[in-house]
Amino acid sequence: MKNHSRRKFVKISGLGLTGAALFSFKTADHPFKLQTPPGNTPFQLAIASYTFRKFKLDETLSMTRRLGIEYIAFKSFHLPIDSSDAEIQAVVKKVQDAGITLYGGGVIYMKNEQEVNRAFEYARLAGMKVIIGVPEHHLLPLVEEKVKKYGIKLAIHNHGPGDELYPSPESAYEKIKDMDAGMGLCIDIGHTQRLGIDPSISFEKYFGRIHDVHIKDVSSATKEGGTIEIGRGVIDIPGFLKVLIKKGYTGKIAFEFEKDEDNPMPGLAESVGYVRGVLDTINKG
């Protein structure tokens, strides 16, 4: 599938990719119909809002709608973790009014007991199902208690070369493998590939504990590899998506497009279109 035309994939997606960035930011307009993945795809596409870190909440929701995506996980830029209960409720209502589901929050760092407590209260008030988090190792037993109490899953995010806590999916799994099943992983396939690890192999190996996925592509399988439009980099995206379908993954795959932070929509829309095109091609056999 690597030899298939990228243009074909983009055309299949039917998004009008470059034009998506040109609309004015009006959340209520809902100019694009929400699009579920094609065929029998068991998972849902989502946005990790770190992608829109330079944009306000209304703009973030508007751009998410323009991509036809229904699910989002908020970084603190769009819902500060120290928000009051009333502020959280107001933001959640705005998300719902935009026709989007706030399924998770992160990446949320937890360096002490107070931050753990706050993270779970924040997620509870916002109705989040998963915290994409990075708790200090000594806090994992406390986090496990909260996971059991609140019914909110933890997905530990790996950050690749240079990260001291959780560089790889394996490094996180080894810490939580004997804990409650709600203690799991968010595999960032870009950071995983930058370690020289095939994310498809990691996904299959730790499938039972994967609660979230950050999908992206990188320019090289090295520490220096940077985010690039999906399909232009070194990750075997068709192969990875086939593994998710084969395993019956029913969670979210969230686009975290770190490139072009001041104008992410062209590259992000291209990436979303590519993934939808690949999924369509897979489902058509």
Secondary structure, DSSP 8 states (H G I E B T S, - for coil): -TTS-HHHHHHHHT--HHHHTTS---GGG--S-----STT--SEEEEEGGGGTTS-HHHHHHHHHHTT--EEEE-TTTS-TT--HHHHHHHHHHHHHTT-EEEEEEEEEE-SHHHHHHHHHHHHHHT-SEEEEEE-GGGHHHHHHHHHHH--EEEEE---TT-SS-SSHHHHHHHHTTS-TTEEEEEEHHHHHHTT--HHHHHHHTGGGEEEEEE-EES-SSTT--EE-TTSSSS-HHHHHHHHHHHT--SEEEE---S-TTS-HHHHHHHHHHHHHHHHHHHT-
